[in-house]
Amino acid sequence: MVNVTINGKTIQVKEGTSILQAAKEIDVRIPTLCHNPDLPAWASCGICIVRLAGTSKMIRACCTAVTEGMNIITHDPEIVQARRTVLELILSNHPDDCLRCSRNNRCELQSLAAEFGLRTIRFDKILKQQPIDDSNDAIVLDRDKCINCGRCVEACQLMQNVWALEYTGRGDKTMIGPVGGVDLAHSPCVRCGQCAVHCPTGAIASSHSNRKLWDRLCDPEITTVVQIAPAVRVAIGEEFGLEPGEISSKKIYTALRRIGFNYVFDTNFGADLTIMEEATEFVQRVTQGGVLPMFTSCCPGWVDYAEKNYHGLLPHLSTAKSPQQMQGAITKTYWAEKMGLDPAKVCSVSVMPCTAKKYESRRDESMKSSGFSDVDISITTREFARLIRQAGIDFASLEESEADSPLGGYTGAGTIFGATGGVMEAAVRSAYYFVTKEELGNIELTPVRGLDNIKTCEIDVAGKKLKLAVVHQLGNVDAVVQEVLEAKREGKEPPYHFIEVMACRGGCVSGGGQPYGSNDEIRAKRAAGLYQDDKNSEIRVSHKNPDIITLYNEYLKEPCGEKSHHLLHTHYTERELYNYQ
C-alpha cells in the first residue's frame, strides 16, 4: 500500500494503482475519452491531465501510477482550461451532426462538450471527409467522427486478436480504418461489434434495421414473429433505468406485443433445441469415434473467426446451428404448418445482443433451410430500446405477460446460454442424461462460470472422464487452440473433449449489440441475472422441455435425425482473411 493525497485528502491504495483509479476510490471523477477499463491505458486524448501539487507539471492520470507521498490536484482553473482546449481541438475535426448520429445522447464526446459548456470553438473546422464504410452489413465505419482515441484498435487487436483495424498515416494525417486500405467486408473483421461498443463516439456503430422492421410491422399481409435472446432480458432494462441483471423477460413480451408483433416467442426455446442437437452430436462423437474435441458453434463471431484462421479445426466445430437460426427454421416450417400460414408471408425477427447475428442470418444457403430466410431481420438490444421509445412505451412500468406457445416455453438450461460457460453447462446437463439415462446430481457446473479467461473442469460420465474447456473473448482462444493442434501433431489424446467459445468477453451478456458501458462488474451482474432465471425455472434441463418433446414427437422425430439435420445443422467453409473478390 502507498499513501497518496488527492485534493487535500490522504488515502491508502495498492501500489501500482493509477491516479485515475485512486481518485475514483474517493469519488473524484477525472474526465477521460480514450480510457476504458477493458483496455490498457495509453493516454492518447490528454483529457485526464492532473497536476502534482506545488509544481506546474501536468501528468496523465489514466496511465500514471501513484507513488508514496504523491500529492495530486485534479481540478483547478488551469487544468480545466487545458481540458477545455483539448476538447476544442478534437471538436475542430469533428462533424456537427449530433442529431443524425447513432450515438446521439449516448456519446462520450458530446457529454464532455456539454459538461464543459462548449458553445463556440476557437479553431478552424477541418474535416477529413472520408466515405462511410457500410460494406459488411453489421458494422458501419464513419471516419469523420473518429477522434483517434484508439479504443477500437485496442479492442480489435488486443481483446479480440482479429486485427481488422489499424492506424494509417502520421501526425494530423493519422486515421483509423481497416487494415491494408480495404473495406470492412474484405478485412479480417468477424462482426463481433466490440469495436463499436468500445468507441466513445459514433465513428463505429452497428447497422440499423428498424426502418425496415417498421415497414414489415405495418404490412397487413405479413405475419410478424419475434424471438428474444437469453442475454437481452438482463440488459435491456439498463436503457430505462433498471439495474444490470434485472430479469425483464415478461416486460419484453408485453413491449413486443405493443410494438405490433403478432406472435412473441423466446430464443431460449431455440437454445433448448440447440442442446438437444449439440449434446446428441457430442455423445455420438464420444461413443462412435467422431472428431474430438468438439467446439460449440452458436457464436457467429467465433465461427467466422475459425473459418478465417483455423481451417484445420473446422471438422471439430459442432454442425448444430445457433439458437437464433434453429428458432427461425422451426418457425417457418413446423409452426407455420400448425398455424396454416404461408411461410413466404411470415416475417421472422430476432432481438439479439450481438451484431454478428445480422451476418449469420444470411451467411449461406443453410440459413434458408425452410426454403426462405429462416430469420429475416435481426436487431440488437440497442435497436430494440429505440423501438420501445419510438412506440412511446414506458418500459419500467409495463405489466408482465407470457410468451406465445409452442415456441416460447423454455428451461433454465436455455436461459444460461447468454453467459460464458452457459452453453457448456446446459449441454452437460443433457449429455449426461443421454448417456446414463439418469439426471446429473448437481446440475450447476460452477467451475465453468465466471470471468476467468479460460475455465476447465472434468466430469465423470458412466466411468469416462470428460475434459471440458470454456473460453470467452477471441484474444484468449489461440491458447486453447494451440493445445489442441499440438496434441494432433504429436498424435496424442486431445487435451479436451468439448470446448465452448464465445467471441465477446463474458459471453453474450456483453455482446456487440448490448447497451453501452459494459465492464466486468456489469457483465457479472447480467450473468447473475441469467443464473437466477435458471434457478427460478421449474424445469432446468433442455430434454424435459415439454414443447421440445412435442416438437420431436410430432415433427423432427429424433435429435440428429434426417429431418433435424436438414433444418437444424449447417456446414463450414474455409475463408481467406482478406477477401479481394
C-alpha positions in Angstrom: 0.0 0.0 0.0 1.1 3.6 -0.6 -0.1 6.9 0.9 -1.3 9.5 -1.6 -3.0 12.8 -1.2 -5.7 13.8 -3.7 -7.2 17.3 -3.5 -6.1 17.5 0.1 -7.4 14.1 1.2 -4.9 11.4 2.1 -5.8 7.8 1.3 -4.1 4.4 1.1 -4.2 2.5 -2.2 -2.4 -0.5 -3.6 0.9 0.1 -5.2 0.6 0.3 -9.0 -2.9 1.9 -8.8 -3.4 4.6 -11.4 -4.2 8.2 -10.3 -7.5 7.8 -12.2 -8.5 4.8 -10.2 -7.2 6.2 -6.9 -9.3 9.4 -7.4 -12.3 7.2 -8.2 -12.0 5.5 -4.8 -12.7 8.8 -3.1 -15.5 9.7 -5.5 -13.4 12.2 -7.5 -14.2 11.9 -11.2 -11.4 12.8 -13.7 -12.8 13.1 -17.2 -11.5 10.8 -19.9 -12.1 9.9 -23.6 -9.5 7.3 -24.6 -9.6 5.3 -21.3 -11.7 2.2 -21.0 -11.5 -0.4 -18.2 -11.3 -3.3 -20.7 -8.2 -1.8 -22.3 -4.6 -0.9 -21.3 -4.3 2.9 -20.6 -2.3 4.7 -23.2 -3.1 8.4 -22.7 -3.9 9.4 -26.2 -6.6 12.1 -25.6 -5.0 14.2 -22.8 -8.3 15.0 -21.1 -7.3 13.3 -17.9 -4.4 15.6 -17.0 -3.8 16.4 -13.3 -1.1 18.4 -11.5 1.5 17.5 -9.0 0.8 19.9 -6.1 3.3 22.7 -5.8 4.6 22.4 -9.3 3.5 23.3 -12.8 3.9 19.7 -14.0 0.8 18.1 -15.5 0.6 14.3 -15.9 -2.0 12.0 -17.4 -4.0 10.3 -14.7 -5.0 7.2 -16.7 -1.5 5.8 -17.1 0.4 7.2 -14.2 0.7 5.0 -11.1 0.6 6.7 -7.7 3.8 6.7 -5.6 4.4 7.1 -1.9 3.7 10.6 -0.8 2.4 11.8 -4.1 0.2 15.0 -3.8 -2.2 15.5 -6.7 -4.6 18.3 -7.7 -7.3 17.0 -10.1 -9.1 20.3 -10.7 -8.1 23.9 -10.8 -8.7 26.7 -13.3 -5.6 26.0 -15.4 -6.4 22.2 -15.6 -10.0 22.9 -16.6 -8.8 25.4 -19.3 -6.3 22.8 -20.6 -9.0 20.1 -20.8 -11.3 22.6 -22.5 -8.7 23.4 -25.1 -8.1 19.7 -25.8 -11.9 19.3 -26.4 -12.0 22.3 -28.7 -9.2 20.8 -30.8 -11.0 17.5 -31.0 -14.2 19.2 -32.0 -12.5 21.2 -34.7 -12.0 17.9 -36.6 -15.5 16.5 -35.7 -18.7 17.0 -37.7 -21.6 18.8 -36.0 -24.3 16.4 -36.9 -25.3 15.0 -33.5 -29.0 14.9 -34.3 -28.3 12.4 -37.1 -25.7 10.4 -35.2 -26.4 6.9 -33.9 -24.7 7.9 -30.6 -26.8 11.0 -30.0 -27.4 11.2 -26.2 -25.0 8.2 -25.8 -21.8 9.9 -26.9 -18.9 10.4 -24.5 -17.6 13.4 -26.5 -21.0 15.0 -26.6 -21.3 14.6 -22.9 -18.0 16.2 -22.2 -18.7 19.1 -24.5 -21.9 19.7 -22.6 -20.1 19.3 -19.3 -17.6 22.0 -20.2 -20.2 24.2 -21.6 -18.7 24.5 -25.1 -20.7 26.7 -27.3 -18.1 28.1 -29.7 -14.8 26.6 -30.9 -11.8 28.9 -31.3 -10.2 26.8 -34.1 -11.0 26.4 -37.8 -13.1 23.4 -38.6 -11.2 20.8 -40.7 -13.0 17.6 -41.6 -11.4 14.5 -43.2 -14.4 14.0 -45.4 -13.9 10.2 -45.7 -16.6 8.0 -47.2 -18.7 5.9 -44.9 -17.9 2.2 -44.9 -21.1 0.1 -44.5 -19.8 -2.8 -46.6 -20.2 -5.7 -44.1 -23.9 -5.4 -43.2 -23.2 -5.4 -39.4 -20.7 -2.7 -38.6 -20.7 0.9 -40.0 -17.5 3.0 -40.0 -17.8 6.7 -40.2 -14.2 8.0 -40.0 -15.2 11.7 -40.0 -16.5 11.1 -36.4 -13.3 9.3 -35.3 -11.2 11.1 -32.6 -8.2 8.8 -32.9 -8.6 7.6 -29.3 -7.6 4.1 -30.5 -10.1 2.2 -28.4 -11.5 0.3 -31.4 -8.0 -0.7 -32.5 -7.1 -1.9 -29.0 -10.3 -3.8 -28.7 -9.9 -5.4 -32.1 -6.2 -6.3 -31.8 -5.7 -6.9 -28.1 -9.0 -8.1 -26.8 -10.1 -10.0 -29.9 -6.9 -10.8 -31.8 -8.8 -10.1 -35.0 -6.6 -7.3 -36.4 -9.2 -5.8 -38.7 -8.4 -2.2 -37.7 -5.2 -0.3 -37.7 -3.7 3.2 -37.7 -2.5 4.7 -41.0 -0.7 8.0 -41.6 1.1 10.2 -39.2 0.5 13.4 -37.3 -2.7 15.2 -38.4 -2.9 12.7 -41.2 -3.5 9.8 -38.8 -6.6 7.8 -39.5 -8.1 4.6 -38.2 -9.6 2.1 -40.6 -9.5 -1.5 -42.0 -6.0 -3.0 -42.4 -4.4 -2.7 -45.8 -6.8 0.0 -47.0 -9.5 -2.5 -47.8 -13.1 -2.0 -46.7 -14.6 -3.8 -43.7 -16.2 -6.5 -45.8 -12.9 -7.6 -47.2 -10.9 -7.3 -43.9 -10.5 -10.0 -41.2 -13.5 -8.4 -39.4 -15.7 -11.0 -37.7 -18.5 -8.5 -37.0 -18.3 -9.1 -33.2 -19.0 -5.4 -32.6 -16.5 -4.9 -29.8 -15.0 -2.0 -31.8 -18.4 -0.3 -31.8 -19.2 -0.8 -28.0 -15.8 0.5 -27.1 -15.9 3.5 -29.4 -16.7 6.7 -27.4 -18.4 8.4 -30.4 -20.4 7.4 -33.5 -17.3 6.6 -35.5 -18.1 2.9 -35.4 -21.6 1.6 -34.9 -23.8 -1.3 -35.7 -26.0 -1.1 -38.7 -29.7 -0.3 -38.2 -32.7 -2.3 -39.3 -35.6 -0.6 -37.5 -36.9 1.3 -40.5 -37.2 -2.0 -42.5 -38.8 -3.6 -39.5 -41.4 -0.9 -39.1 -42.3 -1.5 -42.8 -43.0 -5.1 -42.1 -45.0 -4.4 -38.9 -47.2 -2.0 -40.9 -47.9 -4.5 -43.8 -51.3 -6.2 -43.2 -50.3 -9.1 -45.5 -47.3 -10.0 -43.3 -47.4 -12.1 -40.0 -44.6 -10.9 -37.8 -43.0 -13.3 -35.4 -40.2 -12.3 -33.0 -37.8 -14.1 -30.7 -35.6 -12.6 -27.9 -32.2 -14.0 -27.0 -31.3 -15.0 -23.4 -28.9 -12.1 -22.7 -31.4 -9.4 -23.8 -33.6 -10.0 -20.8 -30.9 -9.0 -18.3 -29.6 -5.9 -20.2 -32.5 -4.1 -21.9 -33.7 -2.6 -18.6 -30.4 -0.6 -18.3 -31.7 1.5 -21.2 -34.7 2.5 -19.0 -33.1 3.0 -15.6 -33.3 -0.6 -14.3 -30.3 -2.3 -12.7 -28.0 -4.5 -14.8 -29.1 -8.2 -14.4 -32.7 -7.4 -13.6 -34.8 -10.1 -15.4 -37.2 -8.3 -17.8 -38.4 -11.2 -19.9 -42.2 -10.7 -19.2 -42.0 -7.0 -19.7 -40.2 -7.6 -23.0 -43.0 -9.9 -24.2 -45.6 -7.1 -23.4 -43.4 -4.5 -25.1 -43.1 -6.5 -28.3 -46.9 -7.0 -28.5 -47.5 -3.3 -28.0 -45.0 -2.5 -30.8 -47.1 -4.6 -33.0 -45.7 -8.1 -33.4 -48.3 -10.8 -34.0 -46.5 -13.6 -32.1 -43.9 -13.4 -29.4 -41.5 -16.3 -28.9 -38.3 -16.8 -26.9 -34.9 -17.8 -28.3 -34.4 -19.8 -25.1 -36.7 -22.4 -26.7 -34.2 -22.4 -29.6 -31.4 -22.8 -27.0 -33.1 -25.9 -25.6 -33.4 -27.2 -29.1 -29.8 -26.5 -29.8 -28.8 -28.5 -26.7 -30.9 -31.5 -27.9 -28.9 -31.4 -31.2 -25.5 -30.4 -29.9 -25.4 -32.7 -26.9 -26.6 -35.6 -29.0 -23.9 -34.8 -31.5 -21.3 -34.7 -28.8 -22.4 -38.0 -27.3 -22.2 -39.6 -30.8 -18.7 -38.3 -31.3 -17.5 -39.6 -28.0 -19.2 -43.0 -28.3 -18.8 -43.6 -32.0 -15.3 -42.3 -32.6 -16.1 -38.9 -34.1 -13.7 -35.9 -34.4 -12.7 -34.6 -30.9 -12.6 -32.2 -29.3 -15.9 -30.7 -30.4 -16.2 -26.9 -30.4 -19.5 -25.1 -29.9 -20.9 -23.3 -32.9 -23.6 -21.0 -31.6 -21.5 -17.8 -31.7 -21.3 -16.5 -35.2 -18.3 -14.3 -34.5 -16.3 -17.4 -33.3 -17.5 -19.4 -36.4 -16.4 -16.6 -38.7 -13.0 -16.4 -36.9 -12.5 -20.1 -37.2 -13.3 -20.1 -40.9 -10.7 -17.4 -41.5 -8.0 -18.5 -39.1 -8.3 -22.2 -38.2 -9.1 -24.1 -41.4 -7.8 -27.4 -39.9 -10.2 -27.1 -37.0 -13.5 -26.8 -39.0 -14.3 -30.5 -38.7 -14.1 -30.0 -34.9 -17.0 -27.5 -34.9 -20.4 -28.8 -34.0 -22.6 -28.7 -37.1 -25.6 -27.5 -34.9 -26.9 -24.1 -35.9 -27.3 -21.4 -33.3 -30.5 -21.0 -31.3 -31.4 -18.0 -33.4 -31.3 -20.0 -36.6 -32.9 -23.1 -35.2 -35.8 -21.0 -33.9 -36.2 -19.3 -37.3 -36.2 -22.6 -39.2 -38.8 -24.2 -36.9 -40.9 -21.0 -37.0 -41.2 -21.2 -40.8 -41.7 -24.9 -41.0 -43.3 -26.7 -38.0 -45.0 -23.6 -36.5 -46.2 -22.2 -39.9 -47.7 -25.6 -40.8 -49.5 -25.8 -37.5 -50.9 -22.3 -37.9 -51.8 -22.8 -41.5 -49.6 -19.8 -42.6 -47.7 -19.3 -45.8 -44.0 -19.1 -44.7 -43.4 -16.6 -47.5 -45.7 -14.2 -45.7 -44.1 -14.8 -42.3 -41.5 -12.2 -41.2 -39.2 -13.8 -38.7 -37.4 -11.3 -36.4 -34.8 -11.8 -33.7 -33.7 -9.4 -30.9 -30.1 -10.2 -30.2 -27.3 -9.0 -28.0 -25.0 -9.5 -31.0 -24.1 -7.6 -34.2 -22.7 -10.7 -35.9 -26.2 -12.2 -35.8 -27.1 -9.9 -38.6 -24.5 -11.5 -40.7 -25.3 -15.1 -39.5 -28.9 -14.9 -40.7 -27.7 -14.6 -44.3 -24.3 -16.2 -44.3 -25.1 -19.0 -46.7 -27.9 -21.3 -48.1 -28.0 -23.4 -44.9 -29.7 -20.5 -43.2 -32.6 -20.9 -45.6 -33.4 -24.5 -44.7 -37.1 -23.7 -44.5 -37.0 -22.6 -48.2 -36.9 -19.0 -47.1 -34.6 -16.9 -45.0 -35.1 -18.5 -41.6 -34.5 -15.1 -39.9 -35.5 -12.1 -42.0 -34.4 -9.3 -39.7 -32.1 -9.3 -36.7 -31.9 -6.3 -34.4 -29.7 -5.6 -31.4 -30.7 -4.8 -27.9 -29.9 -1.1 -28.5 -32.1 -1.1 -31.6 -34.9 -2.8 -29.6 -34.6 0.0 -27.0 -35.1 2.6 -29.8 -38.1 0.7 -31.0 -39.6 0.8 -27.4 -39.0 4.6 -27.3 -40.4 5.1 -30.8 -43.6 3.3 -29.7 -44.0 5.6 -26.7 -43.7 2.7 -24.2 -42.8 3.3 -20.6 -40.8 0.1 -20.2 -40.2 0.2 -16.5 -43.9 0.3 -15.6 -45.0 -2.3 -18.1 -47.3 -5.1 -16.9 -45.9 -8.6 -17.4 -47.2 -11.2 -19.8 -46.1 -14.7 -21.2 -44.5 -15.7 -24.4 -46.7 -17.5 -27.0 -46.8 -21.2 -27.3 -45.4 -23.5 -28.5 -42.1 -21.8 -29.3 -41.9 -19.6 -26.2 -41.5 -22.1 -23.3 -38.0 -22.7 -22.0 -36.0 -24.3 -19.3 -33.3 -23.0 -17.0 -30.7 -24.6 -19.3 -31.9 -22.4 -22.2 -31.5 -19.1 -20.4 -27.9 -19.6 -19.2 -26.8 -19.7 -22.9 -26.2 -15.9 -22.6 -23.3 -16.2 -20.1 -19.9 -17.6 -20.8 -19.9 -21.3 -19.8 -23.7 -21.5 -20.1 -23.7 -23.5 -23.3 -21.3 -26.0 -21.9 -23.2 -26.3 -18.6 -26.5 -26.7 -20.4 -25.0 -29.3 -22.8 -23.5 -31.3 -19.9 -26.8 -31.5 -18.1 -28.4 -33.2 -21.1 -25.4 -35.2 -22.4 -25.1 -36.8 -19.0 -28.7 -37.9 -19.2 -28.4 -39.2 -22.8 -25.6 -41.5 -21.8 -26.6 -42.7 -18.4 -30.4 -42.2 -18.5 -30.1 -40.6 -15.1 -30.2 -36.9 -14.2 -26.9 -35.2 -13.2 -26.9 -35.0 -9.4 -25.7 -31.4 -9.1 -26.7 -29.7 -12.4 -24.8 -26.4 -11.6 -21.4 -26.7 -13.3 -19.8 -23.9 -11.3 -16.2 -24.4 -12.5 -17.2 -23.1 -15.9 -18.9 -20.0 -14.6 -17.3 -16.6 -14.1 -15.0 -14.3 -16.0 -11.7 -16.2 -15.9 -10.3 -16.1 -19.4 -10.1 -19.9 -19.7 -12.0 -22.3 -17.4 -11.6 -26.0 -17.4 -13.1 -28.9 -15.5 -13.5 -32.7 -15.7 -16.7 -34.7 -15.2 -17.3 -38.5 -14.9 -19.9 -39.8 -17.3 -20.5 -43.6 -16.9 -16.9 -44.1 -15.9 -15.4 -42.0 -18.7 -13.6 -38.8 -17.7 -14.6 -36.0 -20.0 -12.4 -32.9 -20.0 -14.2 -29.6 -20.7 -12.9 -26.1 -21.5 -14.6 -22.7 -21.8 -13.0 -19.7 -23.3 -14.5 -16.2 -24.0 -13.1 -13.2 -25.7 -11.4 -14.1 -29.0 -8.0 -13.0 -27.9 -8.0 -15.9 -25.5 -8.9 -18.6 -28.0 -5.5 -19.2 -29.5 -4.0 -20.6 -26.3 -6.6 -23.3 -26.2 -6.4 -24.0 -30.0 -2.7 -24.4 -29.8 -3.1 -27.0 -27.1 -5.4 -28.9 -29.4 -3.2 -28.5 -32.5 -0.1 -29.6 -30.6 -1.8 -32.8 -29.4 -2.9 -33.5 -33.0 0.6 -33.0 -34.4 2.1 -35.3 -31.8 -0.6 -38.0 -32.1 -1.7 -37.6 -28.5 -5.2 -37.7 -27.0 -6.9 -34.3 -27.2 -6.5 -32.1 -24.1 -10.2 -31.6 -24.0 -13.3 -33.4 -25.3 -15.7 -30.4 -25.5 -14.8 -26.7 -25.8 -17.1 -23.7 -25.6 -16.1 -20.5 -27.4 -17.8 -17.1 -27.1 -16.3 -14.2 -29.1 -17.1 -11.5 -26.5 -15.9 -11.1 -23.0 -18.4 -12.6 -20.6 -20.3 -14.2 -23.5 -23.5 -12.7 -25.0 -24.2 -10.6 -21.9 -21.7 -8.1 -23.3 -22.1 -8.7 -27.0 -21.6 -6.1 -29.6 -25.3 -5.1 -29.6 -25.8 -4.7 -25.8 -26.2 -1.3 -24.0 -23.0 0.8 -23.9 -20.8 0.9 -20.9 -20.1 -2.8 -20.2 -17.4 -3.6 -17.7 -16.7 -6.7 -15.7 -18.9 -5.6 -12.8 -21.9 -5.2 -15.2 -21.1 -8.4 -17.0 -21.1 -10.3 -13.7 -24.5 -8.7 -12.8 -26.0 -9.6 -16.1 -24.7 -13.2 -15.8 -26.1 -13.5 -12.3 -29.5 -12.5 -13.6 -29.4 -15.4 -16.1 -28.3 -17.9 -13.4 -31.2 -16.6 -11.2 -33.6 -17.1 -14.1 -32.3 -20.7 -14.3 -32.8 -21.2 -10.5 -36.4 -19.8 -10.8 -37.2 -22.2 -13.6 -39.4 -25.2 -12.8 -37.6 -27.3 -15.4 -33.8 -26.8 -15.6 -32.7 -29.4 -18.3 -33.5 -29.0 -22.0 -34.5 -32.6 -22.6 -37.5 -32.1 -20.2 -39.0 -29.1 -22.0 -42.5 -30.4 -22.9 -42.7 -28.3 -26.1 -39.4 -29.7 -27.2 -40.6 -33.2 -26.6 -43.7 -32.5 -28.6 -41.7 -31.0 -31.4 -39.7 -34.2 -31.8 -42.7 -36.4 -31.4 -44.8 -34.6 -34.0 -42.2 -33.3 -36.5 -38.4 -33.9 -36.1 -38.7 -37.5 -34.8 -35.2 -37.6 -33.2 -32.2 -35.4 -32.5 -29.6 -35.5 -35.3 -32.0 -37.4 -37.4 -32.6 -36.8 -41.1 -35.2 -34.0 -40.7 -33.4 -32.2 -37.9 -30.1 -32.5 -39.8 -31.7 -30.7 -42.8 -33.3 -28.0 -40.7 -31.0 -27.5 -37.7 -27.5 -28.2 -38.9 -25.0 -26.3 -41.1 -21.6 -26.6 -42.7 -18.4 -24.5 -42.7 -16.2 -23.0 -45.4 -12.5 -22.2 -45.4 -12.3 -18.4 -45.9 -9.4 -16.1 -46.6 -8.5 -13.4 -44.1 -8.5 -10.8 -46.9 -11.2 -11.3 -49.5 -10.4 -9.2 -52.6 -13.2 -10.7 -54.7 
